[in-house]
Amino acid sequence: MNSRSLRRPITLLAAAAAAASLALTGCVAGEDAADPAAAGTGDGGTLNIDFATYNPLSLVIKDQGWLEETLAEDGIEVNWVQSAGSNKANEALRAGAIDVGSTAGSAALLARSNGSPIKTISIYSQPEWAALLVGPDSEITSVADLKGKSVAATKGTDPYFFLVQALEEAGLETSDVTVQNLQHADGRAALENGSVDAWSGLDPIMAGAEQAGAELFYRNLDFNTYGFLNATESFLEEQPEVAQAVVNAYEKARAWAVENPEETAQILADIAGLDLEVARTVILERSNLDVDPAPGEAQRTVLEKVGPSFVETGDVADQAAIDDAIATLLDDSFVQKADPAAVKDS
């Protein structure tokens, strides 16, 4: 087991979270809503924006109704679309079904490297949201033990790239395991019913699985990338004032979540259908909002580290595409002008 523990104390300035959609009656809550065909394409009078349980600030903004109140005077409606994972958010962004969407940094880089016209306009958290899990009776105790085993992971998301990096560190390749490409909640179900030997999980589903007896046998903060808030280039070009209102709301939500960690956990629990203690674990112990929201050098360094693995696994054609994406993805201009006071209370 890696010596860096996921369970660390937080300060008042490090109190928010990351998570993923929870299974409800056998399916992922909101996954169908993240289908591009279901969300609409926007008509200039509507802001199509995602919310996701792995992005707690989005939950706070939606719960408080700040964007609706702020944009109403301009006649702009707010359409909230739930993302079940970074891959779903990327699909909706690429299709134009949403204007703003939440992903892990690795997923944003993957999308941009493969031609998706998105920009990262804010960093919503530095989460420690992915780890490798096995069932309570498993004989697997190390990443090396995964050779020849089946592992559930959602391709195009941080847990998948967490798995890729963990295998590489252990001297293995993805070809040494059988990767079952399952959405996060389905990965947990597969682990619990014995369909796979291990699961590369994502909070809060991971925290729920742990509470139910699963073991997090490999953790590594360095293999988790930041939470990226992304927007389509067309939206930024055509509606920069609305984009600024979104970033303003995110900064208001960041301060609110820092001041109200227990309330933030309750919002997460309510939306994701979680036990409150599981939500508290995610918010209070596995997340950090004490992070510069401006996309910049810290994120660039992380992306430069994970980028080559995309080429090695065949997810991106060549390193040149990675380099171009890193050079063009990050846009800190909206954060630099952020004004939380401009956001109206509902």
Protein Blocks (a to p, Z undefined) as FASTA:
>chain_A
ZZbdfbdcddfklcbccdddddeehiaehklmmpmklnonojhjaccddddfklmklmmm
mmnommmmmmmmnopacdddddfbfklmmmmmmnopafbdcddfklmmmmmmnopacddf
bdfbdcdfbccdddfkbcbfbfklmgopacdddehiaklmmmmmmmmmnopafklpccdd
ddfklmmmmmmnopambdcdddfklmmmmmnopacfbdcfklpccddddddfklmmmmmm
lmmmmmmmmmmmmmmmmmmmmlmmmmmmmmnopafklmmmmmmmmccfbbcfbgcfklmm
mmmmmmmmmmmnopafblklmmmmmmmmpccklmmmgcfklpccZZ
